[in-house]
Amino acid sequence: MGTSLLLVYGLKDGDWENFIQQWQSSRFIHVFPALLGDDMKRREMKKYPWYWVALIPLLGPLVYLCVRSPLSEADTSTTSNQQQPATN
């Protein structure tokens, strides 16, 4: 609900000139696409069409996070082994 309200507010009353300027000049906005390729590779997902859907501001990452495949068993066991503290 909150996302919908923010989306409607942004589309209706947003500063589009500032958005375009920030899109062209700010590297922070482009962090998700840089991480997306690595996440898709670890999950063995094809880039088409999810890579392009995920680039849509606000809703794209939300859709991608809802439909992405789970990590394989090897990836989850490696991650859990790295997070366990060493015993003395």
PDB file of N, CA, C and O in Angstrom:
ATOM      1  N   MET A   1       0.823  -1.189   0.000  1.00  0.00           N
ATOM      2  CA  MET A   1       0.000   0.000   0.000  1.00  0.00           C
ATOM      3  C   MET A   1       0.871   1.258   0.000  1.00  0.00           C
ATOM      4  O   MET A   1       0.632   2.191  -0.768  1.00  0.00           O
ATOM      5  N   GLY A   2       1.881   1.271   0.870  1.00  0.00           N
ATOM      6  CA  GLY A   2       2.770   2.430   0.946  1.00  0.00           C
ATOM      7  C   GLY A   2       3.520   2.663  -0.352  1.00  0.00           C
ATOM      8  O   GLY A   2       3.703   3.803  -0.778  1.00  0.00           O
ATOM      9  N   THR A   3       3.960   1.563  -0.986  1.00  0.00           N
ATOM     10  CA  THR A   3       4.666   1.681  -2.263  1.00  0.00           C
ATOM     11  C   THR A   3       3.760   2.278  -3.322  1.00  0.00           C
ATOM     12  O   THR A   3       4.182   3.122  -4.112  1.00  0.00           O
ATOM     13  N   SER A   4       2.516   1.834  -3.333  1.00  0.00           N
ATOM     14  CA  SER A   4       1.551   2.367  -4.307  1.00  0.00           C
ATOM     15  C   SER A   4       1.331   3.860  -4.115  1.00  0.00           C
ATOM     16  O   SER A   4       1.285   4.619  -5.082  1.00  0.00           O
ATOM     17  N   LEU A   5       1.195   4.274  -2.859  1.00  0.00           N
ATOM     18  CA  LEU A   5       0.988   5.701  -2.581  1.00  0.00           C
ATOM     19  C   LEU A   5       2.196   6.528  -2.999  1.00  0.00           C
ATOM     20  O   LEU A   5       2.048   7.596  -3.594  1.00  0.00           O
ATOM     21  N   LEU A   6       3.394   6.033  -2.686  1.00  0.00           N
ATOM     22  CA  LEU A   6       4.602   6.756  -3.101  1.00  0.00           C
ATOM     23  C   LEU A   6       4.727   6.824  -4.623  1.00  0.00           C
ATOM     24  O   LEU A   6       5.142   7.846  -5.170  1.00  0.00           O
ATOM     25  N   LEU A   7       4.373   5.753  -5.292  1.00  0.00           N
ATOM     26  CA  LEU A   7       4.432   5.736  -6.756  1.00  0.00           C
ATOM     27  C   LEU A   7       3.468   6.749  -7.356  1.00  0.00           C
ATOM     28  O   LEU A   7       3.840   7.502  -8.257  1.00  0.00           O
ATOM     29  N   VAL A   8       2.247   6.775  -6.870  1.00  0.00           N
ATOM     30  CA  VAL A   8       1.251   7.729  -7.380  1.00  0.00           C
ATOM     31  C   VAL A   8       1.699   9.168  -7.097  1.00  0.00           C
ATOM     32  O   VAL A   8       1.601  10.039  -7.962  1.00  0.00           O
ATOM     33  N   TYR A   9       2.191   9.405  -5.880  1.00  0.00           N
ATOM     34  CA  TYR A   9       2.669  10.744  -5.532  1.00  0.00           C
ATOM     35  C   TYR A   9       3.840  11.153  -6.427  1.00  0.00           C
ATOM     36  O   TYR A   9       3.881  12.284  -6.910  1.00  0.00           O
ATOM     37  N   GLY A  10       4.782  10.252  -6.649  1.00  0.00           N
ATOM     38  CA  GLY A  10       5.938  10.564  -7.483  1.00  0.00           C
ATOM     39  C   GLY A  10       5.562  10.845  -8.931  1.00  0.00           C
ATOM     40  O   GLY A  10       6.096  11.764  -9.551  1.00  0.00           O
ATOM     41  N   LEU A  11       4.643  10.054  -9.463  1.00  0.00           N
ATOM     42  CA  LEU A  11       4.206  10.274 -10.846  1.00  0.00           C
ATOM     43  C   LEU A  11       3.416  11.567 -10.992  1.00  0.00           C
ATOM     44  O   LEU A  11       3.524  12.258 -12.004  1.00  0.00           O
ATOM     45  N   LYS A  12       2.629  11.886  -9.985  1.00  0.00           N
ATOM     46  CA  LYS A  12       1.765  13.064 -10.064  1.00  0.00           C
ATOM     47  C   LYS A  12       2.511  14.357  -9.739  1.00  0.00           C
ATOM     48  O   LYS A  12       2.409  15.332 -10.482  1.00  0.00           O
ATOM     49  N   ASP A  13       3.253  14.371  -8.645  1.00  0.00           N
ATOM     50  CA  ASP A  13       3.854  15.613  -8.163  1.00  0.00           C
ATOM     51  C   ASP A  13       5.377  15.609  -8.186  1.00  0.00           C
ATOM     52  O   ASP A  13       6.004  16.507  -7.623  1.00  0.00           O
ATOM     53  N   GLY A  14       5.978  14.617  -8.823  1.00  0.00           N
ATOM     54  CA  GLY A  14       7.437  14.513  -8.820  1.00  0.00           C
ATOM     55  C   GLY A  14       8.123  15.567  -9.674  1.00  0.00           C
ATOM     56  O   GLY A  14       7.524  16.122 -10.595  1.00  0.00           O
ATOM     57  N   ASP A  15       9.360  15.832  -9.367  1.00  0.00           N
ATOM     58  CA  ASP A  15      10.188  16.782 -10.119  1.00  0.00           C
ATOM     59  C   ASP A  15      10.934  15.992 -11.195  1.00  0.00           C
ATOM     60  O   ASP A  15      12.024  15.476 -10.947  1.00  0.00           O
ATOM     61  N   TRP A  16      10.349  15.901 -12.378  1.00  0.00           N
ATOM     62  CA  TRP A  16      10.886  15.049 -13.436  1.00  0.00           C
ATOM     63  C   TRP A  16      12.229  15.548 -13.955  1.00  0.00           C
ATOM     64  O   TRP A  16      13.088  14.739 -14.306  1.00  0.00           O
ATOM     65  N   GLU A  17      12.425  16.849 -14.010  1.00  0.00           N
ATOM     66  CA  GLU A  17      13.712  17.381 -14.469  1.00  0.00           C
ATOM     67  C   GLU A  17      14.834  16.962 -13.510  1.00  0.00           C
ATOM     68  O   GLU A  17      15.914  16.566 -13.948  1.00  0.00           O
ATOM     69  N   ASN A  18      14.576  17.050 -12.221  1.00  0.00           N
ATOM     70  CA  ASN A  18      15.562  16.637 -11.224  1.00  0.00           C
ATOM     71  C   ASN A  18      15.800  15.127 -11.291  1.00  0.00           C
ATOM     72  O   ASN A  18      16.938  14.678 -11.157  1.00  0.00           O
ATOM     73  N   PHE A  19      14.740  14.341 -11.497  1.00  0.00           N
ATOM     74  CA  PHE A  19      14.882  12.893 -11.611  1.00  0.00           C
ATOM     75  C   PHE A  19      15.793  12.530 -12.781  1.00  0.00           C
ATOM     76  O   PHE A  19      16.686  11.695 -12.637  1.00  0.00           O
ATOM     77  N   ILE A  20      15.575  13.146 -13.927  1.00  0.00           N
ATOM     78  CA  ILE A  20      16.400  12.851 -15.108  1.00  0.00           C
ATOM     79  C   ILE A  20      17.840  13.262 -14.865  1.00  0.00           C
ATOM     80  O   ILE A  20      18.762  12.543 -15.248  1.00  0.00           O
ATOM     81  N   GLN A  21      18.046  14.417 -14.229  1.00  0.00           N
ATOM     82  CA  GLN A  21      19.412  14.865 -13.931  1.00  0.00           C
ATOM     83  C   GLN A  21      20.090  13.899 -12.969  1.00  0.00           C
ATOM     84  O   GLN A  21      21.257  13.563 -13.167  1.00  0.00           O
ATOM     85  N   GLN A  22      19.392  13.443 -11.935  1.00  0.00           N
ATOM     86  CA  GLN A  22      19.957  12.484 -10.983  1.00  0.00           C
ATOM     87  C   GLN A  22      20.234  11.140 -11.660  1.00  0.00           C
ATOM     88  O   GLN A  22      21.248  10.502 -11.377  1.00  0.00           O
ATOM     89  N   TRP A  23      19.350  10.713 -12.540  1.00  0.00           N
ATOM     90  CA  TRP A  23      19.521   9.441 -13.249  1.00  0.00           C
ATOM     91  C   TRP A  23      20.781   9.467 -14.098  1.00  0.00           C
ATOM     92  O   TRP A  23      21.489   8.465 -14.203  1.00  0.00           O
ATOM     93  N   GLN A  24      21.058  10.606 -14.698  1.00  0.00           N
ATOM     94  CA  GLN A  24      22.215  10.724 -15.583  1.00  0.00           C
ATOM     95  C   GLN A  24      23.526  10.930 -14.828  1.00  0.00           C
ATOM     96  O   GLN A  24      24.588  10.579 -15.344  1.00  0.00           O
ATOM     97  N   SER A  25      23.476  11.490 -13.617  1.00  0.00           N
ATOM     98  CA  SER A  25      24.716  11.870 -12.954  1.00  0.00           C
ATOM     99  C   SER A  25      25.035  11.089 -11.678  1.00  0.00           C
ATOM    100  O   SER A  25      26.203  11.014 -11.297  1.00  0.00           O
ATOM    101  N   SER A  26      24.051  10.511 -11.011  1.00  0.00           N
ATOM    102  CA  SER A  26      24.299   9.851  -9.726  1.00  0.00           C
ATOM    103  C   SER A  26      24.610   8.375  -9.920  1.00  0.00           C
ATOM    104  O   SER A  26      23.843   7.652 -10.555  1.00  0.00           O
ATOM    105  N   ARG A  27      25.720   7.935  -9.382  1.00  0.00           N
ATOM    106  CA  ARG A  27      26.084   6.520  -9.477  1.00  0.00           C
ATOM    107  C   ARG A  27      25.287   5.679  -8.485  1.00  0.00           C
ATOM    108  O   ARG A  27      25.140   4.474  -8.690  1.00  0.00           O
ATOM    109  N   PHE A  28      24.769   6.279  -7.419  1.00  0.00           N
ATOM    110  CA  PHE A  28      24.007   5.544  -6.414  1.00  0.00           C
ATOM    111  C   PHE A  28      22.770   4.888  -7.022  1.00  0.00           C
ATOM    112  O   PHE A  28      22.398   3.781  -6.632  1.00  0.00           O
ATOM    113  N   ILE A  29      22.140   5.557  -7.962  1.00  0.00           N
ATOM    114  CA  ILE A  29      20.934   5.039  -8.591  1.00  0.00           C
ATOM    115  C   ILE A  29      21.222   3.750  -9.345  1.00  0.00           C
ATOM    116  O   ILE A  29      20.333   2.914  -9.507  1.00  0.00           O
ATOM    117  N   HIS A  30      22.441   3.584  -9.804  1.00  0.00           N
ATOM    118  CA  HIS A  30      22.784   2.451 -10.656  1.00  0.00           C
ATOM    119  C   HIS A  30      23.445   1.304  -9.895  1.00  0.00           C
ATOM    120  O   HIS A  30      24.141   0.494 -10.508  1.00  0.00           O
ATOM    121  N   VAL A  31      23.251   1.211  -8.593  1.00  0.00           N
ATOM    122  CA  VAL A  31      23.847   0.127  -7.801  1.00  0.00           C
ATOM    123  C   VAL A  31      23.127  -1.194  -8.057  1.00  0.00           C
ATOM    124  O   VAL A  31      23.780  -2.222  -8.236  1.00  0.00           O
ATOM    125  N   PHE A  32      21.807  -1.187  -8.079  1.00  0.00           N
ATOM    126  CA  PHE A  32      21.052  -2.432  -8.235  1.00  0.00           C
ATOM    127  C   PHE A  32      21.384  -3.158  -9.536  1.00  0.00           C
ATOM    128  O   PHE A  32      21.597  -4.370  -9.495  1.00  0.00           O
ATOM    129  N   PRO A  33      21.440  -2.489 -10.687  1.00  0.00           N
ATOM    130  CA  PRO A  33      21.800  -3.215 -11.907  1.00  0.00           C
ATOM    131  C   PRO A  33      23.189  -3.839 -11.844  1.00  0.00           C
ATOM    132  O   PRO A  33      23.417  -4.888 -12.446  1.00  0.00           O
ATOM    133  N   ALA A  34      24.115  -3.217 -11.131  1.00  0.00           N
ATOM    134  CA  ALA A  34      25.461  -3.780 -11.017  1.00  0.00           C
ATOM    135  C   ALA A  34      25.442  -5.076 -10.213  1.00  0.00           C
ATOM    136  O   ALA A  34      26.192  -6.001 -10.524  1.00  0.00           O
ATOM    137  N   LEU A  35      24.612  -5.158  -9.201  1.00  0.00           N
ATOM    138  CA  LEU A  35      24.516  -6.355  -8.371  1.00  0.00           C
ATOM    139  C   LEU A  35      23.583  -7.409  -8.960  1.00  0.00           C
ATOM    140  O   LEU A  35      23.676  -8.588  -8.619  1.00  0.00           O
ATOM    141  N   LEU A  36      22.701  -6.989  -9.826  1.00  0.00           N
ATOM    142  CA  LEU A  36      21.691  -7.876 -10.392  1.00  0.00           C
ATOM    143  C   LEU A  36      22.300  -9.010 -11.209  1.00  0.00           C
ATOM    144  O   LEU A  36      21.874 -10.159 -11.088  1.00  0.00           O
ATOM    145  N   GLY A  37      23.286  -8.700 -12.035  1.00  0.00           N
ATOM    146  CA  GLY A  37      23.915  -9.730 -12.866  1.00  0.00           C
ATOM    147  C   GLY A  37      24.543 -10.824 -12.015  1.00  0.00           C
ATOM    148  O   GLY A  37      24.410 -12.005 -12.337  1.00  0.00           O
ATOM    149  N   ASP A  38      25.219 -10.454 -10.942  1.00  0.00           N
ATOM    150  CA  ASP A  38      25.840 -11.438 -10.054  1.00  0.00           C
ATOM    151  C   ASP A  38      24.780 -12.301  -9.367  1.00  0.00           C
ATOM    152  O   ASP A  38      24.943 -13.516  -9.256  1.00  0.00           O
ATOM    153  N   ASP A  39      23.706 -11.678  -8.911  1.00  0.00           N
ATOM    154  CA  ASP A  39      22.646 -12.437  -8.249  1.00  0.00           C
ATOM    155  C   ASP A  39      21.996 -13.427  -9.215  1.00  0.00           C
ATOM    156  O   ASP A  39      21.712 -14.565  -8.843  1.00  0.00           O
ATOM    157  N   MET A  40      21.764 -12.997 -10.439  1.00  0.00           N
ATOM    158  CA  MET A  40      21.152 -13.881 -11.428  1.00  0.00           C
ATOM    159  C   MET A  40      22.084 -15.035 -11.778  1.00  0.00           C
ATOM    160  O   MET A  40      21.625 -16.155 -12.000  1.00  0.00           O
ATOM    161  N   LYS A  41      23.366 -14.779 -11.828  1.00  0.00           N
ATOM    162  CA  LYS A  41      24.339 -15.829 -12.137  1.00  0.00           C
ATOM    163  C   LYS A  41      24.363 -16.884 -11.021  1.00  0.00           C
ATOM    164  O   LYS A  41      24.375 -18.082 -11.305  1.00  0.00           O
ATOM    165  N   ARG A  42      24.369 -16.444  -9.751  1.00  0.00           N
ATOM    166  CA  ARG A  42      24.372 -17.389  -8.636  1.00  0.00           C
ATOM    167  C   ARG A  42      23.096 -18.210  -8.585  1.00  0.00           C
ATOM    168  O   ARG A  42      23.116 -19.358  -8.139  1.00  0.00           O
ATOM    169  N   ARG A  43      21.999 -17.644  -9.031  1.00  0.00           N
ATOM    170  CA  ARG A  43      20.719 -18.360  -9.023  1.00  0.00           C
ATOM    171  C   ARG A  43      20.455 -19.091 -10.332  1.00  0.00           C
ATOM    172  O   ARG A  43      19.393 -19.688 -10.509  1.00  0.00           O
ATOM    173  N   GLU A  44      21.414 -19.048 -11.245  1.00  0.00           N
ATOM    174  CA  GLU A  44      21.331 -19.712 -12.554  1.00  0.00           C
ATOM    175  C   GLU A  44      20.072 -19.302 -13.314  1.00  0.00           C
ATOM    176  O   GLU A  44      19.374 -20.140 -13.887  1.00  0.00           O
ATOM    177  N   MET A  45      19.798 -18.008 -13.308  1.00  0.00           N
ATOM    178  CA  MET A  45      18.648 -17.463 -14.033  1.00  0.00           C
ATOM    179  C   MET A  45      19.117 -16.859 -15.352  1.00  0.00           C
ATOM    180  O   MET A  45      20.217 -16.312 -15.436  1.00  0.00           O
ATOM    181  N   LYS A  46      18.283 -16.961 -16.371  1.00  0.00           N
ATOM    182  CA  LYS A  46      18.578 -16.302 -17.645  1.00  0.00           C
ATOM    183  C   LYS A  46      18.316 -14.806 -17.486  1.00  0.00           C
ATOM    184  O   LYS A  46      17.395 -14.391 -16.782  1.00  0.00           O
ATOM    185  N   LYS A  47      19.142 -14.011 -18.152  1.00  0.00           N
ATOM    186  CA  LYS A  47      18.984 -12.555 -18.031  1.00  0.00           C
ATOM    187  C   LYS A  47      17.707 -12.040 -18.675  1.00  0.00           C
ATOM    188  O   LYS A  47      17.115 -11.076 -18.190  1.00  0.00           O
ATOM    189  N   TYR A  48      17.284 -12.659 -19.741  1.00  0.00           N
ATOM    190  CA  TYR A  48      16.084 -12.177 -20.412  1.00  0.00           C
ATOM    191  C   TYR A  48      14.884 -12.893 -19.833  1.00  0.00           C
ATOM    192  O   TYR A  48      14.949 -14.118 -19.721  1.00  0.00           O
ATOM    193  N   PRO A  49      13.821 -12.263 -19.463  1.00  0.00           N
ATOM    194  CA  PRO A  49      13.465 -10.857 -19.470  1.00  0.00           C
ATOM    195  C   PRO A  49      13.671 -10.171 -18.114  1.00  0.00           C
ATOM    196  O   PRO A  49      13.471  -8.963 -17.995  1.00  0.00           O
ATOM    197  N   TRP A  50      14.072 -10.943 -17.088  1.00  0.00           N
ATOM    198  CA  TRP A  50      14.072 -10.407 -15.733  1.00  0.00           C
ATOM    199  C   TRP A  50      15.063  -9.279 -15.531  1.00  0.00           C
ATOM    200  O   TRP A  50      14.815  -8.381 -14.727  1.00  0.00           O
ATOM    201  N   TYR A  51      16.177  -9.305 -16.239  1.00  0.00           N
ATOM    202  CA  TYR A  51      17.159  -8.234 -16.084  1.00  0.00           C
ATOM    203  C   TYR A  51      16.540  -6.899 -16.472  1.00  0.00           C
ATOM    204  O   TYR A  51      16.731  -5.900 -15.778  1.00  0.00           O
ATOM    205  N   TRP A  52      15.807  -6.876 -17.564  1.00  0.00           N
ATOM    206  CA  TRP A  52      15.221  -5.618 -18.049  1.00  0.00           C
ATOM    207  C   TRP A  52      14.030  -5.193 -17.201  1.00  0.00           C
ATOM    208  O   TRP A  52      13.812  -3.998 -17.001  1.00  0.00           O
ATOM    209  N   VAL A  53      13.264  -6.143 -16.706  1.00  0.00           N
ATOM    210  CA  VAL A  53      12.140  -5.805 -15.824  1.00  0.00           C
ATOM    211  C   VAL A  53      12.657  -5.179 -14.534  1.00  0.00           C
ATOM    212  O   VAL A  53      12.068  -4.227 -14.022  1.00  0.00           O
ATOM    213  N   ALA A  54      13.757  -5.713 -14.008  1.00  0.00           N
ATOM    214  CA  ALA A  54      14.297  -5.234 -12.736  1.00  0.00           C
ATOM    215  C   ALA A  54      14.865  -3.824 -12.831  1.00  0.00           C
ATOM    216  O   ALA A  54      15.076  -3.182 -11.802  1.00  0.00           O
ATOM    217  N   LEU A  55      15.113  -3.333 -14.024  1.00  0.00           N
ATOM    218  CA  LEU A  55      15.650  -1.985 -14.188  1.00  0.00           C
ATOM    219  C   LEU A  55      14.589  -0.893 -14.123  1.00  0.00           C
ATOM    220  O   LEU A  55      14.926   0.291 -14.088  1.00  0.00           O
ATOM    221  N   ILE A  56      13.320  -1.269 -14.107  1.00  0.00           N
ATOM    222  CA  ILE A  56      12.240  -0.287 -13.983  1.00  0.00           C
ATOM    223  C   ILE A  56      12.285   0.284 -12.563  1.00  0.00           C
ATOM    224  O   ILE A  56      12.219  -0.482 -11.602  1.00  0.00           O
ATOM    225  N   PRO A  57      12.393   1.587 -12.409  1.00  0.00           N
ATOM    226  CA  PRO A  57      12.503   2.161 -11.058  1.00  0.00           C
ATOM    227  C   PRO A  57      11.349   1.741 -10.145  1.00  0.00           C
ATOM    228  O   PRO A  57      10.196   1.690 -10.571  1.00  0.00           O
ATOM    229  N   LEU A  58      11.671   1.447  -8.901  1.00  0.00           N
ATOM    230  CA  LEU A  58      10.777   1.089  -7.806  1.00  0.00           C
ATOM    231  C   LEU A  58      10.085  -0.263  -7.992  1.00  0.00           C
ATOM    232  O   LEU A  58      10.272  -1.155  -7.164  1.00  0.00           O
ATOM    233  N   LEU A  59       9.307  -0.438  -9.032  1.00  0.00           N
ATOM    234  CA  LEU A  59       8.555  -1.676  -9.193  1.00  0.00           C
ATOM    235  C   LEU A  59       9.395  -2.815  -9.766  1.00  0.00           C
ATOM    236  O   LEU A  59       9.137  -3.978  -9.458  1.00  0.00           O
ATOM    237  N   GLY A  60      10.377  -2.509 -10.580  1.00  0.00           N
ATOM    238  CA  GLY A  60      11.209  -3.554 -11.173  1.00  0.00           C
ATOM    239  C   GLY A  60      11.937  -4.397 -10.146  1.00  0.00           C
ATOM    240  O   GLY A  60      11.831  -5.623 -10.181  1.00  0.00           O
ATOM    241  N   PRO A  61      12.686  -3.772  -9.217  1.00  0.00           N
ATOM    242  CA  PRO A  61      13.340  -4.578  -8.182  1.00  0.00           C
ATOM    243  C   PRO A  61      12.340  -5.351  -7.316  1.00  0.00           C
ATOM    244  O   PRO A  61      12.630  -6.472  -6.899  1.00  0.00           O
ATOM    245  N   LEU A  62      11.184  -4.779  -7.046  1.00  0.00           N
ATOM    246  CA  LEU A  62      10.156  -5.462  -6.264  1.00  0.00           C
ATOM    247  C   LEU A  62       9.684  -6.728  -6.984  1.00  0.00           C
ATOM    248  O   LEU A  62       9.569  -7.787  -6.366  1.00  0.00           O
ATOM    249  N   VAL A  63       9.415  -6.621  -8.272  1.00  0.00           N
ATOM    250  CA  VAL A  63       8.984  -7.783  -9.057  1.00  0.00           C
ATOM    251  C   VAL A  63      10.091  -8.828  -9.092  1.00  0.00           C
ATOM    252  O   VAL A  63       9.830 -10.017  -8.906  1.00  0.00           O
ATOM    253  N   TYR A  64      11.330  -8.389  -9.329  1.00  0.00           N
ATOM    254  CA  TYR A  64      12.450  -9.329  -9.394  1.00  0.00           C
ATOM    255  C   TYR A  64      12.616 -10.084  -8.075  1.00  0.00           C
ATOM    256  O   TYR A  64      12.794 -11.302  -8.085  1.00  0.00           O
ATOM    257  N   LEU A  65      12.560  -9.387  -6.950  1.00  0.00           N
ATOM    258  CA  LEU A  65      12.732 -10.046  -5.658  1.00  0.00           C
ATOM    259  C   LEU A  65      11.609 -11.039  -5.370  1.00  0.00           C
ATOM    260  O   LEU A  65      11.811 -12.006  -4.635  1.00  0.00           O
ATOM    261  N   CYS A  66      10.435 -10.809  -5.939  1.00  0.00           N
ATOM    262  CA  CYS A  66       9.308 -11.730  -5.734  1.00  0.00           C
ATOM    263  C   CYS A  66       9.410 -12.982  -6.599  1.00  0.00           C
ATOM    264  O   CYS A  66       8.955 -14.049  -6.185  1.00  0.00           O
ATOM    265  N   VAL A  67       9.998 -12.877  -7.791  1.00  0.00           N
ATOM    266  CA  VAL A  67       9.981 -14.018  -8.726  1.00  0.00           C
ATOM    267  C   VAL A  67      11.328 -14.719  -8.882  1.00  0.00           C
ATOM    268  O   VAL A  67      11.403 -15.731  -9.578  1.00  0.00           O
ATOM    269  N   ARG A  68      12.388 -14.217  -8.260  1.00  0.00           N
ATOM    270  CA  ARG A  68      13.693 -14.846  -8.460  1.00  0.00           C
ATOM    271  C   ARG A  68      13.716 -16.251  -7.873  1.00  0.00           C
ATOM    272  O   ARG A  68      13.021 -16.547  -6.902  1.00  0.00           O
ATOM    273  N   SER A  69      14.537 -17.118  -8.487  1.00  0.00           N
ATOM    274  CA  SER A  69      14.637 -18.490  -8.012  1.00  0.00           C
ATOM    275  C   SER A  69      15.447 -18.568  -6.727  1.00  0.00           C
ATOM    276  O   SER A  69      16.273 -17.697  -6.454  1.00  0.00           O
ATOM    277  N   PRO A  70      15.212 -19.603  -5.942  1.00  0.00           N
ATOM    278  CA  PRO A  70      15.989 -19.750  -4.711  1.00  0.00           C
ATOM    279  C   PRO A  70      17.435 -20.131  -5.023  1.00  0.00           C
ATOM    280  O   PRO A  70      17.738 -20.627  -6.108  1.00  0.00           O
ATOM    281  N   LEU A  71      18.314 -19.895  -4.065  1.00  0.00           N
ATOM    282  CA  LEU A  71      19.709 -20.297  -4.219  1.00  0.00           C
ATOM    283  C   LEU A  71      19.804 -21.815  -4.222  1.00  0.00           C
ATOM    284  O   LEU A  71      18.988 -22.497  -3.601  1.00  0.00           O
ATOM    285  N   SER A  72      20.803 -22.340  -4.924  1.00  0.00           N
ATOM    286  CA  SER A  72      21.005 -23.778  -4.921  1.00  0.00           C
ATOM    287  C   SER A  72      21.505 -24.223  -3.553  1.00  0.00           C
ATOM    288  O   SER A  72      21.975 -23.401  -2.766  1.00  0.00           O
ATOM    289  N   GLU A  73      21.409 -25.499  -3.268  1.00  0.00           N
ATOM    290  CA  GLU A  73      21.818 -26.042  -1.968  1.00  0.00           C
ATOM    291  C   GLU A  73      23.290 -25.784  -1.690  1.00  0.00           C
ATOM    292  O   GLU A  73      23.660 -25.534  -0.543  1.00  0.00           O
ATOM    293  N   ALA A  74      24.138 -25.838  -2.708  1.00  0.00           N
ATOM    294  CA  ALA A  74      25.577 -25.602  -2.520  1.00  0.00           C
ATOM    295  C   ALA A  74      25.842 -24.163  -2.076  1.00  0.00           C
ATOM    296  O   ALA A  74      26.701 -23.928  -1.227  1.00  0.00           O
ATOM    297  N   ASP A  75      25.111 -23.199  -2.643  1.00  0.00           N
ATOM    298  CA  ASP A  75      25.306 -21.799  -2.271  1.00  0.00           C
ATOM    299  C   ASP A  75      24.862 -21.523  -0.836  1.00  0.00           C
ATOM    300  O   ASP A  75      25.519 -20.767  -0.121  1.00  0.00           O
ATOM    301  N   THR A  76      23.764 -22.122  -0.415  1.00  0.00           N
ATOM    302  CA  THR A  76      23.285 -21.865   0.941  1.00  0.00           C
ATOM    303  C   THR A  76      24.172 -22.529   1.979  1.00  0.00           C
ATOM    304  O   THR A  76      24.369 -21.965   3.055  1.00  0.00           O
ATOM    305  N   SER A  77      24.717 -23.711   1.696  1.00  0.00           N
ATOM    306  CA  SER A  77      25.595 -24.355   2.682  1.00  0.00           C
ATOM    307  C   SER A  77      26.918 -23.608   2.792  1.00  0.00           C
ATOM    308  O   SER A  77      27.477 -23.519   3.885  1.00  0.00           O
ATOM    309  N   THR A  78      27.432 -23.070   1.691  1.00  0.00           N
ATOM    310  CA  THR A  78      28.669 -22.288   1.724  1.00  0.00           C
ATOM    311  C   THR A  78      28.465 -21.016   2.533  1.00  0.00           C
ATOM    312  O   THR A  78      29.332 -20.629   3.317  1.00  0.00           O
ATOM    313  N   THR A  79      27.336 -20.373   2.348  1.00  0.00           N
ATOM    314  CA  THR A  79      27.041 -19.137   3.072  1.00  0.00           C
ATOM    315  C   THR A  79      26.904 -19.409   4.563  1.00  0.00           C
ATOM    316  O   THR A  79      27.421 -18.640   5.374  1.00  0.00           O
ATOM    317  N   SER A  80      26.218 -20.485   4.945  1.00  0.00           N
ATOM    318  CA  SER A  80      26.039 -20.767   6.364  1.00  0.00           C
ATOM    319  C   SER A  80      27.359 -21.172   7.022  1.00  0.00           C
ATOM    320  O   SER A  80      27.566 -20.869   8.197  1.00  0.00           O
ATOM    321  N   ASN A  81      28.255 -21.845   6.301  1.00  0.00           N
ATOM    322  CA  ASN A  81      29.546 -22.206   6.855  1.00  0.00           C
ATOM    323  C   ASN A  81      30.415 -20.984   7.088  1.00  0.00           C
ATOM    324  O   ASN A  81      31.187 -20.960   8.046  1.00  0.00           O
ATOM    325  N   GLN A  82      30.314 -19.983   6.254  1.00  0.00           N
ATOM    326  CA  GLN A  82      31.117 -18.770   6.396  1.00  0.00           C
ATOM    327  C   GLN A  82      30.639 -17.927   7.570  1.00  0.00           C
ATOM    328  O   GLN A  82      31.436 -17.183   8.142  1.00  0.00           O
ATOM    329  N   GLN A  83      29.391 -18.014   7.942  1.00  0.00           N
ATOM    330  CA  GLN A  83      28.848 -17.166   8.989  1.00  0.00           C
ATOM    331  C   GLN A  83      28.999 -17.752  10.388  1.00  0.00           C
ATOM    332  O   GLN A  83      28.781 -17.040  11.368  1.00  0.00           O
ATOM    333  N   GLN A  84      29.365 -19.026  10.513  1.00  0.00           N
ATOM    334  CA  GLN A  84      29.518 -19.627  11.833  1.00  0.00           C
ATOM    335  C   GLN A  84      30.817 -19.164  12.464  1.00  0.00           C
ATOM    336  O   GLN A  84      31.853 -19.141  11.799  1.00  0.00           O
ATOM    337  N   PRO A  85      30.781 -18.793  13.742  1.00  0.00           N
ATOM    338  CA  PRO A  85      32.017 -18.361  14.411  1.00  0.00           C
ATOM    339  C   PRO A  85      32.950 -19.556  14.630  1.00  0.00           C
ATOM    340  O   PRO A  85      32.511 -20.695  14.792  1.00  0.00           O
ATOM    341  N   ALA A  86      34.242 -19.259  14.628  1.00  0.00           N
ATOM    342  CA  ALA A  86      35.240 -20.305  14.844  1.00  0.00           C
ATOM    343  C   ALA A  86      35.237 -20.700  16.314  1.00  0.00           C
ATOM    344  O   ALA A  86      35.119 -19.848  17.194  1.00  0.00           O
ATOM    345  N   THR A  87      35.369 -22.006  16.575  1.00  0.00           N
ATOM    346  CA  THR A  87      35.436 -22.489  17.955  1.00  0.00           C
ATOM    347  C   THR A  87      36.887 -22.663  18.369  1.00  0.00           C
ATOM    348  O   THR A  87      37.724 -23.057  17.557  1.00  0.00           O
ATOM    349  N   ASN A  88      37.185 -22.375  19.611  1.00  0.00           N
ATOM    350  CA  ASN A  88      38.563 -22.489  20.116  1.00  0.00           C
ATOM    351  C   ASN A  88      38.773 -23.790  20.827  1.00  0.00           C
ATOM    352  O   ASN A  88      39.871 -24.056  21.316  1.00  0.00           O
TER     353      ASN A  88
END
